[in-house]
Amino acid sequence: MLPLHDWLLLASICALGAMTPGISLAVITRHTLHGGHRAGALAGITHALGIGIWAAATVTGMAVLFHRYPMLETGFSLVGAVFLLWMAWKSWQAGRHPLPPPDPDSQFKQLHGAAWDGFMVAFLNPKVALFFLALFSQFLSADMSLVARTQMVLTSMLIDGGWYVLVAMMLGRSRFLPWLREHHHWVERGTAVLLVVIACSVAVQALTADTSLPALTMG
């Protein structure tokens, strides 16, 4: 296992990366607004699964491919940008209609959408792989045990998922949620604009990217 001070450092950086406001927080907030704390929490859990895939890929050496072959990162980034634009279109369309009252019959659809969006936002972001490549390189060694590698992956997943589940639970049970639901059209349009801006930024960065490692942020 990792020494305690190394694990605390790893956990602290993962927490800072997860807490940095960004597209992930916007997605969790949007699904909490539509489906309540359960939908937001589920999006947070599946987001952590996507994070876990990249973390596992990093400790097994796969993320080095993005560093050696930037075209792979570019391809993933462009696919991710298209996905963000699709989400922006959905959000803008949702803002044009009144927010429907809670319907038990549509709960499965809401939860499925939350799970899908939460996972894909993390999975289609190759910067997450490079984040872990930059972070894990401080701790990885050729003779590191499987237990220590597993500890690193689980730490990143649990911190990411725990943070977003906490956000969803606090927002979904707060007095602020009814106000957000009442003014959901502004939330949807603001989210759509944010998604378009981020998608354009991702596309521009992908097409003009260098091979340097990114800043330590996962949000």
Backbone as CSV, one residue per row, in Angstrom:
resi,resn,N_x,N_y,N_z,CA_x,CA_y,CA_z,C_x,C_y,C_z
1,MET,0.838,-1.204,0.000,0.000,0.000,0.000,0.872,1.254,0.000
2,LEU,0.249,2.386,-0.376,0.974,3.642,-0.361,1.269,4.075,1.066
3,PRO,2.426,4.689,1.301,2.663,5.294,2.616,1.587,6.340,2.908
4,LEU,1.294,6.552,4.183,0.198,7.431,4.568,0.363,8.834,3.996
5,HIS,1.575,9.392,4.055,1.750,10.763,3.580,1.563,10.854,2.067
6,ASP,1.962,9.800,1.333,1.733,9.785,-0.107,0.242,9.695,-0.419
7,TRP,-0.459,8.845,0.333,-1.898,8.699,0.101,-2.635,9.994,0.416
8,LEU,-2.257,10.687,1.477,-2.900,11.959,1.824,-2.663,12.997,0.738
9,LEU,-1.470,13.022,0.180,-1.169,13.958,-0.906,-1.998,13.617,-2.135
10,LEU,-2.051,12.337,-2.479,-2.849,11.888,-3.620,-4.315,12.257,-3.432
11,ALA,-4.852,11.963,-2.247,-6.260,12.246,-1.970,-6.550,13.742,-2.030
12,SER,-5.638,14.549,-1.535,-5.838,16.000,-1.536,-5.905,16.551,-2.956
13,ILE,-5.007,16.090,-3.823,-4.999,16.578,-5.204,-6.235,16.088,-5.952
14,CYS,-6.645,14.846,-5.709,-7.868,14.333,-6.332,-9.083,15.151,-5.889
15,ALA,-9.126,15.510,-4.614,-10.238,16.308,-4.104,-10.270,17.686,-4.748
16,LEU,-9.101,18.307,-4.880,-9.044,19.619,-5.521,-9.471,19.532,-6.985
17,GLY,-9.061,18.461,-7.654,-9.462,18.278,-9.043,-10.964,18.098,-9.185
18,ALA,-11.567,17.304,-8.283,-13.007,17.058,-8.346,-13.810,18.306,-8.006
19,MET,-13.321,19.112,-7.057,-14.072,20.270,-6.585,-13.952,21.479,-7.503
20,THR,-13.028,21.433,-8.455,-12.897,22.553,-9.381,-14.162,22.663,-10.233
21,PRO,-14.847,23.811,-10.207,-16.094,23.949,-10.991,-15.835,23.751,-12.472
22,GLY,-16.760,23.064,-13.127,-16.610,22.813,-14.554,-17.840,22.120,-15.093
23,ILE,-17.665,21.459,-16.236,-18.777,20.821,-16.905,-19.407,19.717,-16.059
24,SER,-18.599,18.982,-15.300,-19.133,17.902,-14.481,-20.117,18.434,-13.450
25,LEU,-19.764,19.524,-12.798,-20.665,20.121,-11.809,-21.952,20.596,-12.461
26,ALA,-21.851,21.163,-13.674,-23.044,21.622,-14.382,-23.975,20.453,-14.695
27,VAL,-23.413,19.322,-15.092,-24.224,18.147,-15.425,-24.905,17.595,-14.175
28,ILE,-24.182,17.514,-13.073,-24.773,17.017,-11.830,-25.896,17.937,-11.379
29,THR,-25.673,19.237,-11.467,-26.692,20.208,-11.059,-27.936,20.082,-11.934
30,ARG,-27.734,19.945,-13.225,-28.870,19.863,-14.148,-29.724,18.636,-13.859
31,HIS,-29.098,17.491,-13.633,-29.876,16.277,-13.390,-30.512,16.292,-11.998
32,THR,-29.893,16.964,-11.054,-30.538,17.131,-9.746,-31.771,17.999,-9.886
33,LEU,-31.690,19.032,-10.709,-32.815,19.921,-10.955,-33.985,19.156,-11.567
34,HIS,-33.697,18.256,-12.491,-34.769,17.546,-13.194,-35.267,16.322,-12.426
35,GLY,-34.347,15.563,-11.868,-34.748,14.284,-11.269,-34.567,14.185,-9.777
36,GLY,-34.179,15.283,-9.124,-33.985,15.252,-7.683,-32.623,14.703,-7.302
37,HIS,-32.422,14.518,-5.995,-31.110,14.114,-5.508,-30.708,12.712,-5.984
38,ARG,-31.691,11.848,-6.250,-31.342,10.499,-6.716,-30.700,10.541,-8.103
39,ALA,-31.284,11.322,-9.004,-30.717,11.432,-10.347,-29.345,12.090,-10.299
40,GLY,-29.208,13.152,-9.505,-27.913,13.815,-9.388,-26.857,12.899,-8.795
41,ALA,-27.244,12.143,-7.762,-26.294,11.222,-7.129,-25.890,10.107,-8.088
42,LEU,-26.845,9.608,-8.875,-26.524,8.555,-9.836,-25.570,9.076,-10.904
43,ALA,-25.780,10.308,-11.356,-24.854,10.912,-12.308,-23.461,11.026,-11.696
44,GLY,-23.408,11.365,-10.409,-22.122,11.442,-9.721,-21.427,10.098,-9.627
45,ILE,-22.196,9.053,-9.379,-21.623,7.706,-9.264,-21.077,7.230,-10.609
46,THR,-21.853,7.417,-11.675,-21.382,6.967,-12.988,-20.230,7.848,-13.483
47,HIS,-20.226,9.109,-13.076,-19.085,9.965,-13.393,-17.820,9.387,-12.759
48,ALA,-17.947,8.913,-11.520,-16.803,8.301,-10.845,-16.348,7.032,-11.556
49,LEU,-17.287,6.291,-12.147,-16.901,5.102,-12.912,-16.063,5.486,-14.128
50,GLY,-16.477,6.556,-14.809,-15.691,7.037,-15.934,-14.305,7.479,-15.501
51,ILE,-14.237,8.168,-14.361,-12.952,8.574,-13.806,-12.110,7.339,-13.481
52,GLY,-12.751,6.319,-12.937,-12.040,5.100,-12.560,-11.435,4.387,-13.759
53,ILE,-12.139,4.433,-14.898,-11.597,3.792,-16.107,-10.296,4.455,-16.522
54,TRP,-10.284,5.804,-16.519,-9.057,6.507,-16.894,-7.949,6.304,-15.852
55,ALA,-8.324,6.265,-14.578,-7.323,6.025,-13.538,-6.707,4.637,-13.691
56,ALA,-7.559,3.638,-13.965,-7.058,2.277,-14.158,-6.185,2.192,-15.407
57,ALA,-6.598,2.899,-16.464,-5.788,2.909,-17.683,-4.416,3.519,-17.427
58,THR,-4.378,4.515,-16.568,-3.111,5.179,-16.275,-2.158,4.266,-15.515
59,VAL,-2.660,3.594,-14.484,-1.765,2.756,-13.680,-1.312,1.514,-14.451
60,THR,-2.033,1.169,-15.526,-1.589,0.038,-16.354,-0.766,0.505,-17.548
61,GLY,-0.559,1.817,-17.665,0.314,2.339,-18.700,-0.374,2.764,-19.981
62,MET,-1.689,2.573,-20.090,-2.375,2.880,-21.343,-2.422,4.384,-21.629
63,ALA,-2.498,5.197,-20.567,-2.616,6.638,-20.789,-1.363,7.233,-21.425
64,VAL,-0.260,6.503,-21.350,0.975,6.983,-21.986,0.777,7.110,-23.493
65,LEU,-0.175,6.337,-24.056,-0.438,6.410,-25.485,-0.874,7.810,-25.900
66,PHE,-1.663,8.463,-25.043,-2.102,9.817,-25.372,-0.910,10.771,-25.403
67,HIS,0.045,10.504,-24.538,1.219,11.368,-24.488,2.123,11.139,-25.713
68,ARG,2.196,9.898,-26.137,3.072,9.564,-27.268,2.389,9.801,-28.610
69,TYR,1.064,9.623,-28.650,0.321,9.774,-29.898,-0.793,10.803,-29.705
70,PRO,-0.473,12.086,-29.853,-1.452,13.150,-29.600,-2.715,13.039,-30.457
71,MET,-2.643,12.381,-31.613,-3.832,12.258,-32.457,-4.943,11.483,-31.771
72,LEU,-4.577,10.533,-30.903,-5.589,9.807,-30.146,-6.339,10.754,-29.214
73,GLU,-5.584,11.611,-28.541,-6.216,12.588,-27.658,-7.087,13.541,-28.458
74,THR,-6.602,13.965,-29.619,-7.372,14.881,-30.463,-8.697,14.256,-30.870
75,GLY,-8.651,12.983,-31.277,-9.880,12.295,-31.676,-10.879,12.207,-30.548
76,PHE,-10.408,11.807,-29.361,-11.291,11.720,-28.212,-11.864,13.089,-27.866
77,SER,-11.025,14.118,-27.937,-11.464,15.463,-27.587,-12.561,15.945,-28.530
78,LEU,-12.407,15.674,-29.829,-13.402,16.120,-30.794,-14.727,15.385,-30.609
79,VAL,-14.653,14.089,-30.317,-15.879,13.337,-30.014,-16.539,13.907,-28.757
80,GLY,-15.730,14.216,-27.758,-16.264,14.804,-26.540,-16.905,16.158,-26.789
81,ALA,-16.309,16.965,-27.676,-16.877,18.273,-27.998,-18.240,18.129,-28.665
82,VAL,-18.361,17.148,-29.567,-19.655,16.891,-30.210,-20.694,16.471,-29.168
83,PHE,-20.283,15.629,-28.232,-21.198,15.197,-27.177,-21.664,16.388,-26.327
84,LEU,-20.752,17.304,-26.011,-21.119,18.486,-25.235,-22.095,19.366,-26.012
85,LEU,-21.905,19.489,-27.312,-22.837,20.273,-28.130,-24.217,19.626,-28.157
86,TRP,-24.240,18.302,-28.196,-25.522,17.590,-28.147,-26.228,17.836,-26.812
87,MET,-25.472,17.798,-25.721,-26.047,18.086,-24.415,-26.529,19.532,-24.343
88,ALA,-25.783,20.464,-24.956,-26.200,21.865,-24.968,-27.521,22.027,-25.696
89,TRP,-27.673,21.326,-26.819,-28.929,21.393,-27.567,-30.076,20.855,-26.716
90,LYS,-29.854,19.738,-26.032,-30.898,19.191,-25.156,-31.270,20.174,-24.064
91,SER,-30.271,20.803,-23.464,-30.522,21.740,-22.378,-31.277,22.966,-22.881
92,TRP,-30.892,23.480,-24.049,-31.579,24.654,-24.597,-33.034,24.327,-24.924
93,GLN,-33.260,23.150,-25.502,-34.619,22.730,-25.812,-35.454,22.579,-24.547
94,ALA,-34.848,22.026,-23.496,-35.576,21.851,-22.227,-35.960,23.192,-21.621
95,GLY,-35.136,24.213,-21.846,-35.425,25.528,-21.309,-36.565,26.238,-21.997
96,ARG,-37.017,25.715,-23.136,-38.111,26.336,-23.876,-39.468,25.849,-23.407
97,HIS,-39.483,24.878,-22.527,-40.746,24.301,-22.063,-40.803,24.323,-20.538
98,PRO,-42.008,24.396,-19.972,-42.133,24.358,-18.508,-41.587,23.046,-17.961
99,LEU,-41.034,23.115,-16.776,-40.509,21.912,-16.143,-41.679,21.031,-15.721
100,PRO,-41.775,19.804,-16.208,-42.913,18.945,-15.857,-42.868,18.545,-14.391
101,PRO,-44.039,18.319,-13.787,-44.055,17.848,-12.392,-43.466,16.447,-12.298
102,PRO,-43.006,16.055,-11.126,-42.449,14.709,-10.960,-43.425,13.634,-11.405
103,ASP,-42.956,12.717,-12.219,-43.789,11.645,-12.756,-43.101,10.307,-12.502
104,PRO,-43.710,9.451,-11.651,-43.083,8.157,-11.352,-42.822,7.326,-12.602
105,ASP,-43.679,7.483,-13.631,-43.518,6.687,-14.840,-42.273,7.076,-15.629
106,SER,-41.836,8.331,-15.488,-40.651,8.781,-16.229,-39.390,8.750,-15.380
107,GLN,-39.499,8.218,-14.168,-38.344,8.213,-13.269,-37.210,7.374,-13.823
108,PHE,-37.543,6.218,-14.403,-36.490,5.358,-14.965,-35.750,6.081,-16.088
109,LYS,-36.503,6.781,-16.936,-35.881,7.509,-18.048,-34.958,8.600,-17.534
110,GLN,-35.389,9.311,-16.483,-34.560,10.356,-15.898,-33.280,9.779,-15.310
111,LEU,-33.402,8.662,-14.594,-32.230,8.051,-13.982,-31.274,7.509,-15.043
112,HIS,-31.840,6.927,-16.098,-31.001,6.414,-17.184,-30.234,7.554,-17.852
113,GLY,-30.926,8.658,-18.113,-30.258,9.809,-18.714,-29.179,10.385,-17.821
114,ALA,-29.456,10.430,-16.520,-28.461,10.939,-15.577,-27.233,10.043,-15.538
115,ALA,-27.452,8.733,-15.519,-26.335,7.786,-15.482,-25.498,7.892,-16.754
116,TRP,-26.157,7.997,-17.895,-25.455,8.080,-19.177,-24.625,9.358,-19.266
117,ASP,-25.243,10.493,-18.955,-24.540,11.767,-19.071,-23.361,11.851,-18.091
118,GLY,-23.580,11.389,-16.866,-22.508,11.431,-15.879,-21.300,10.629,-16.313
119,PHE,-21.556,9.440,-16.864,-20.451,8.586,-17.307,-19.743,9.168,-18.525
120,MET,-20.521,9.591,-19.518,-19.928,10.025,-20.773,-19.129,11.319,-20.625
121,VAL,-19.567,12.211,-19.743,-18.821,13.448,-19.521,-17.406,13.143,-19.039
122,ALA,-17.274,12.132,-18.209,-15.941,11.748,-17.734,-15.196,10.909,-18.761
123,PHE,-15.889,9.961,-19.385,-15.224,9.015,-20.279,-14.723,9.667,-21.561
124,LEU,-15.445,10.672,-22.060,-15.057,11.319,-23.310,-14.148,12.518,-23.086
125,ASN,-13.502,12.557,-21.946,-12.584,13.655,-21.638,-11.171,13.093,-21.478
126,PRO,-10.373,13.116,-22.544,-9.023,12.546,-22.445,-8.104,13.335,-21.529
127,LYS,-8.491,14.573,-21.198,-7.692,15.350,-20.252,-7.651,14.670,-18.888
128,VAL,-8.679,13.863,-18.598,-8.680,13.124,-17.333,-7.517,12.131,-17.315
129,ALA,-7.292,11.470,-18.459,-6.179,10.518,-18.538,-4.850,11.232,-18.317
130,LEU,-4.691,12.401,-18.924,-3.437,13.131,-18.776,-3.311,13.734,-17.378
131,PHE,-4.446,14.057,-16.768,-4.426,14.491,-15.367,-3.830,13.393,-14.496
132,PHE,-4.315,12.166,-14.682,-3.800,11.066,-13.878,-2.370,10.708,-14.251
133,LEU,-2.028,10.881,-15.525,-0.646,10.623,-15.926,0.298,11.577,-15.207
134,ALA,-0.104,12.862,-15.108,0.709,13.846,-14.395,0.738,13.569,-12.900
135,LEU,-0.426,13.187,-12.359,-0.534,12.972,-10.917,0.114,11.663,-10.481
136,PHE,-0.268,10.569,-11.143,0.197,9.250,-10.712,1.690,9.054,-10.941
137,SER,2.255,9.809,-11.886,3.683,9.654,-12.143,4.533,10.020,-10.931
138,GLN,3.944,10.782,-10.011,4.657,11.147,-8.790,4.722,9.978,-7.801
139,PHE,3.869,8.979,-8.023,3.769,7.883,-7.049,4.086,6.514,-7.650
140,LEU,3.880,6.368,-8.971,4.070,5.064,-9.595,5.548,4.698,-9.689
141,SER,5.826,3.421,-9.566,7.158,2.876,-9.791,7.012,1.505,-10.430
142,ALA,8.049,1.057,-11.080,7.968,-0.202,-11.818,7.651,-1.385,-10.913
143,ASP,8.108,-1.330,-9.663,7.903,-2.454,-8.756,6.722,-2.234,-7.820
144,MET,5.857,-1.247,-8.122,4.706,-0.986,-7.251,3.756,-2.174,-7.272
145,SER,3.235,-2.528,-6.122,2.361,-3.691,-6.002,0.985,-3.413,-6.596
146,LEU,0.273,-4.491,-6.905,-1.088,-4.379,-7.427,-2.002,-3.725,-6.389
147,VAL,-1.770,-4.003,-5.125,-2.592,-3.414,-4.066,-2.462,-1.896,-4.063
148,ALA,-1.235,-1.396,-4.195,-1.013,0.048,-4.198,-1.641,0.693,-5.432
149,ARG,-1.536,0.042,-6.583,-2.139,0.581,-7.794,-3.658,0.622,-7.666
150,THR,-4.221,-0.451,-7.106,-5.667,-0.490,-6.881,-6.095,0.595,-5.903
151,GLN,-5.288,0.823,-4.883,-5.567,1.876,-3.907,-5.638,3.242,-4.582
152,MET,-4.748,3.503,-5.522,-4.744,4.784,-6.224,-6.010,4.960,-7.054
153,VAL,-6.413,3.897,-7.747,-7.613,3.970,-8.581,-8.859,4.179,-7.721
154,LEU,-8.981,3.380,-6.656,-10.153,3.487,-5.790,-10.214,4.841,-5.089
155,THR,-9.066,5.377,-4.712,-9.046,6.691,-4.070,-9.613,7.749,-4.993
156,SER,-9.179,7.746,-6.247,-9.670,8.743,-7.197,-11.163,8.578,-7.456
157,MET,-11.623,7.341,-7.556,-13.043,7.097,-7.795,-13.901,7.519,-6.615
158,LEU,-13.513,7.104,-5.409,-14.319,7.377,-4.231,-14.387,8.872,-3.920
159,ILE,-13.291,9.576,-4.123,-13.301,11.011,-3.854,-14.163,11.738,-4.880
160,ASP,-14.009,11.377,-6.152,-14.812,12.006,-7.187,-16.301,11.723,-6.986
161,GLY,-16.639,10.451,-6.829,-18.038,10.092,-6.641,-18.610,10.645,-5.354
162,GLY,-17.830,10.586,-4.278,-18.307,11.102,-2.993,-18.614,12.583,-3.051
163,TRP,-17.762,13.353,-3.736,-17.983,14.793,-3.833,-19.272,15.113,-4.594
164,TYR,-19.451,14.489,-5.746,-20.621,14.816,-6.556,-21.916,14.260,-5.956
165,VAL,-21.844,13.136,-5.298,-23.033,12.648,-4.577,-23.391,13.615,-3.456
166,LEU,-22.382,14.114,-2.743,-22.632,15.086,-1.683,-23.275,16.353,-2.247
167,VAL,-22.766,16.835,-3.381,-23.343,18.021,-4.021,-24.809,17.771,-4.379
168,ALA,-25.088,16.609,-4.977,-26.455,16.292,-5.375,-27.384,16.182,-4.167
169,MET,-26.919,15.552,-3.104,-27.746,15.390,-1.907,-28.034,16.736,-1.256
170,MET,-27.009,17.585,-1.158,-27.199,18.884,-0.522,-28.108,19.782,-1.352
171,LEU,-27.908,19.795,-2.673,-28.733,20.624,-3.539,-30.160,20.081,-3.622
172,GLY,-30.277,18.748,-3.741,-31.591,18.139,-3.899,-32.472,18.251,-2.681
173,ARG,-31.882,18.438,-1.509,-32.649,18.544,-0.271,-32.677,19.964,0.293
174,SER,-32.146,20.921,-0.474,-32.068,22.289,0.029,-33.324,23.078,-0.339
175,ARG,-33.502,24.204,0.326,-34.618,25.092,0.016,-34.378,25.848,-1.281
176,PHE,-33.177,25.771,-1.783,-32.823,26.479,-3.009,-33.357,25.776,-4.246
177,LEU,-33.613,24.446,-4.140,-34.039,23.671,-5.299,-35.373,24.141,-5.862
178,PRO,-36.403,24.407,-5.035,-37.668,24.902,-5.618,-37.485,26.186,-6.420
179,TRP,-36.616,27.066,-5.955,-36.371,28.302,-6.702,-35.712,27.992,-8.041
180,LEU,-34.774,27.045,-8.037,-34.122,26.653,-9.282,-35.127,26.027,-10.255
181,ARG,-36.028,25.210,-9.725,-37.027,24.589,-10.583,-37.967,25.638,-11.168
182,GLU,-38.298,26.633,-10.368,-39.185,27.695,-10.839,-38.535,28.510,-11.954
183,HIS,-37.228,28.688,-11.861,-36.486,29.473,-12.858,-35.606,28.565,-13.718
184,HIS,-36.092,27.369,-13.976,-35.258,26.370,-14.639,-34.860,26.804,-16.043
185,HIS,-35.694,27.643,-16.711,-35.359,28.026,-18.074,-34.046,28.811,-18.122
186,TRP,-33.791,29.614,-17.079,-32.522,30.336,-17.031,-31.367,29.384,-16.737
187,VAL,-31.629,28.406,-15.881,-30.596,27.416,-15.574,-30.254,26.619,-16.826
188,GLU,-31.286,26.178,-17.566,-31.062,25.388,-18.774,-30.301,26.190,-19.822
189,ARG,-30.713,27.440,-20.032,-30.044,28.256,-21.045,-28.606,28.583,-20.630
190,GLY,-28.426,28.867,-19.343,-27.068,29.115,-18.868,-26.191,27.892,-19.025
191,THR,-26.761,26.711,-18.727,-26.014,25.465,-18.894,-25.679,25.227,-20.362
192,ALA,-26.655,25.507,-21.246,-26.426,25.318,-22.678,-25.300,26.216,-23.179
193,VAL,-25.311,27.471,-22.763,-24.252,28.398,-23.176,-22.893,27.920,-22.661
194,LEU,-22.864,27.488,-21.390,-21.617,26.983,-20.815,-21.105,25.778,-21.589
195,LEU,-22.010,24.873,-21.949,-21.603,23.680,-22.690,-21.049,24.031,-24.064
196,VAL,-21.687,24.995,-24.736,-21.198,25.413,-26.064,-19.815,26.035,-25.945
197,VAL,-19.638,26.896,-24.942,-18.338,27.543,-24.747,-17.258,26.500,-24.479
198,ILE,-17.562,25.537,-23.594,-16.584,24.503,-23.269,-16.312,23.614,-24.482
199,ALA,-17.371,23.261,-25.227,-17.191,22.419,-26.413,-16.298,23.109,-27.436
200,CYS,-16.533,24.394,-27.663,-15.693,25.136,-28.606,-14.255,25.214,-28.107
201,SER,-14.099,25.422,-26.803,-12.759,25.484,-26.227,-12.041,24.151,-26.380
202,VAL,-12.767,23.053,-26.119,-12.182,21.719,-26.259,-11.760,21.472,-27.699
203,ALA,-12.628,21.847,-28.655,-12.324,21.624,-30.061,-11.103,22.439,-30.495
204,VAL,-11.057,23.711,-30.091,-9.928,24.566,-30.462,-8.635,24.027,-29.863
205,GLN,-8.687,23.645,-28.584,-7.497,23.103,-27.937,-7.045,21.808,-28.596
206,ALA,-8.029,20.982,-28.987,-7.675,19.706,-29.620,-6.988,19.924,-30.960
207,LEU,-7.465,20.915,-31.718,-6.924,21.149,-33.055,-5.621,21.936,-33.042
208,THR,-5.336,22.584,-31.904,-4.095,23.371,-31.803,-3.245,22.901,-30.635
209,ALA,-3.453,21.645,-30.224,-2.851,21.153,-28.983,-1.359,20.928,-29.139
210,ASP,-0.653,21.112,-28.014,0.715,20.627,-27.928,0.685,19.373,-27.076
211,THR,1.817,18.816,-26.777,1.876,17.551,-26.036,2.179,17.745,-24.572
212,SER,2.111,18.981,-24.082,2.408,19.218,-22.669,1.275,18.693,-21.813
213,LEU,1.589,18.356,-20.567,0.590,17.840,-19.660,-0.315,18.949,-19.196
214,PRO,-1.620,18.674,-18.957,-2.560,19.701,-18.614,-2.450,20.083,-17.149
215,ALA,-3.147,21.169,-16.819,-3.254,21.559,-15.405,-4.028,20.482,-14.660
216,LEU,-3.763,20.393,-13.351,-4.383,19.328,-12.568,-5.816,19.680,-12.233
217,THR,-6.712,19.363,-13.126,-8.128,19.587,-12.883,-8.927,18.521,-13.630
218,MET,-9.968,18.029,-12.987,-10.808,17.020,-13.616,-12.194,17.564,-13.900
219,GLY,-12.567,18.714,-13.324,-13.932,19.195,-13.389,-14.403,19.523,-14.792
